Amino acid sequence: MTTTTQRNEPALLPGDFAIWIFIFAELLVFGVFFLIYAVVRIQNLEMFNHYQLTLNREFGAANTLLLITASYFVVRAVHAIREGQVRNCQFWLYAALGCGGGFLALKSLEFHEKFSAGIGLGTNTFYMFYLSLTAFHFLHVILGMIILLAVAIKARLGYYSAAEHTGVETGASYWHMVDLVWIILFPLVYIIR
């Protein structure tokens, strides 16, 4: 009887273990931000409820749909590479990048609306949190897109196959963290009253 794990068996955590340390650290940082936001919101409920209504919920909902769709495409990319379908993997990664680009475009429009109206970090406590949290997440989307682009390029260059696809799973894991954070951030900042 052998104690080694066969290569075909999925690992406990997909991708490289180092990305999971990074993901857990990032989730901890966002978790602390969300907790502080919730406490300050309770202390300033009327102000937060008032200014929350100035946010573009339609853009926020569209961005949620874009990130969820991108995550679906990333899942399809991982499935494709596990089946040895490198071209399909690339296709799905580029589709996810398109959704990420859509997110960045809508969020940039939203930021432009606020900055054009003279709203900034110093406007009030609500906008300080809104701008800080969403800008911090915006940067994570950019990083996630850079990672997915690097994975797509490496797939095109033949680095991944059905037997070796850790890099695709690593990139996918990071992207799913970015999506998860938005799924929490959107209702917390835009919806919950």
Secondary structure as the mmCIF struct_conf table of DSSP 4:
data_model
#
loop_
_struct_conf.conf_type_id
_struct_conf.id
_struct_conf.beg_label_comp_id
_struct_conf.beg_label_asym_id
_struct_conf.beg_label_seq_id
_struct_conf.end_label_comp_id
_struct_conf.end_label_asym_id
_struct_conf.end_label_seq_id
BEND BEND1 THR A 4 THR A 4
HELX_LH_PP_P HELX_LH_PP_P1 THR A 5 GLN A 6
TURN_TY1_P TURN_TY1_P1 ARG A 7 ASN A 8
BEND BEND2 GLU A 9 GLU A 9
HELX_LH_PP_P HELX_LH_PP_P2 PRO A 10 ALA A 11
BEND BEND3 LEU A 12 GLY A 15
HELX_RH_AL_P HELX_RH_AL_P1 PHE A 17 GLN A 43
TURN_TY1_P TURN_TY1_P2 ASN A 44 ASN A 44
HELX_RH_AL_P HELX_RH_AL_P2 LEU A 45 GLN A 52
TURN_TY1_P TURN_TY1_P3 LEU A 53 THR A 54
BEND BEND4 LEU A 55 LEU A 55
HELX_RH_AL_P HELX_RH_AL_P3 ARG A 57 ARG A 82
TURN_TY1_P TURN_TY1_P4 GLU A 83 GLY A 84
HELX_RH_AL_P HELX_RH_AL_P4 VAL A 86 SER A 116
TURN_TY1_P TURN_TY1_P5 ALA A 117 GLY A 118
TURN_TY1_P TURN_TY1_P6 LEU A 121 GLY A 122
BEND BEND5 THR A 123 THR A 123
HELX_RH_AL_P HELX_RH_AL_P5 THR A 125 ARG A 156
TURN_TY1_P TURN_TY1_P7 LEU A 157 GLY A 158
BEND BEND6 ALA A 162 ALA A 163
HELX_RH_AL_P HELX_RH_AL_P6 THR A 166 PHE A 186
HELX_RH_PI_P HELX_RH_PI_P1 PRO A 187 ILE A 191
#
